[in-house]
Amino acid sequence: MAGEPRYIRPATRERVLEAIRVLNYRPNLVASEHAHRPHIYDRLVIPDITNPFWPEVARGVQDQAALVGYHVVVANADWHPEREAKFLAFAPTAAWMA
């Protein structure tokens, strides 16, 4: 398995760990999930759910996603970039979707 000490030279491991510390790296749970199993959900951030334009967009996205077996999780950001970023970092699981 990747990351096991027997596959990585100690010097290489130390360089990678130092880069992680310097760059303040945080794993992307969504990307990790995509790498290990089929994509089963996606997220849609709507800037203002009270605007009559966006529910139609959300419905279209959900309808098209369903055709290929995806689930769509929708959030309203109220035009707040921090709220949008937090939602995009959220990684729903299959158990959460049930």
N, C-alpha and C positions, 0 to 999 in steps of 0.2 A: 504494500500500500504506500502511496506517496506520503512523504513526510516521515517515514520510519527511519530511525538513525542508521540502520544498515545500508540504506540507499543514498545517504548524504554524507559527504566528507565533513568532518567537524569544522574545518575552516570555512566551507561554504555555508554551513548552517549558521555559524556565528555572523557571517556577512549579511545573511538574510535577516536574522533576528535584529541586527543593528539597524538595517534599513527600515524594518518595521517600527522600531523605536523612534528613529529620526523622523520618519514621515508620519508618525502617529496613525499608522494603518489600522483600519477596522474592517473586518470581513464584511462583504456584502452578502447577506443571507439569501437574498433573491437570486443572485448570480450563482451562489453555491447550490441552491436547490435546482436551478436549471441544469447545472452540470451533472447532477446525480439522478434526475428523474424527469419524466416528461412535464412540460409546462402545463399546469392545469388551471391557472388563474392569471388574471391581470388586473391592474388597478387603473381607475379612471378618476382623475382629480378634476372636479368642476369648480371654476372660480366663483360662481354665484348660482346656486341651485334655484333661486327665486326668479331668475331670468328665464322666460318661457323658451328661449332658444336651447338651453342646455338639457332639459329632460328629453327632448327629441334626439339630441346627440347621444345621450346615455342609452336610450332605447335602441338606437341603431347599432351602437357598439356592442351592447349586450346580445342583440339578435344575431349579429354576424359572428361574434365569439362563440355563441352556442352552436352554430353550424359546424364548428371544428372541435367541439368538446371543451371549450374554455369556460371558466366562470369569470365574471367581472365583479370586482369590489369597487363601489363608488364612494367618493368622499367629497364633501363641500369644503373648499378652502377659504371661502369668504375673502378672496384676494390677499390672503396672508401668506407670503413666501415661506415663513417658518412652519406653518401648519401644513402646507403642501409638501415641504421637504420631509417632515415627520411622517406623513402618510406614505410617501414614496419609499421611505426606509422600512416601513412595516411589511412584514412577510407573513401573510396568512398561511396557515397549514391546512392540510386536508381535514384534520379533526375540527379546526375552527370553522371550516366551510360546511360541515355536516349539519 
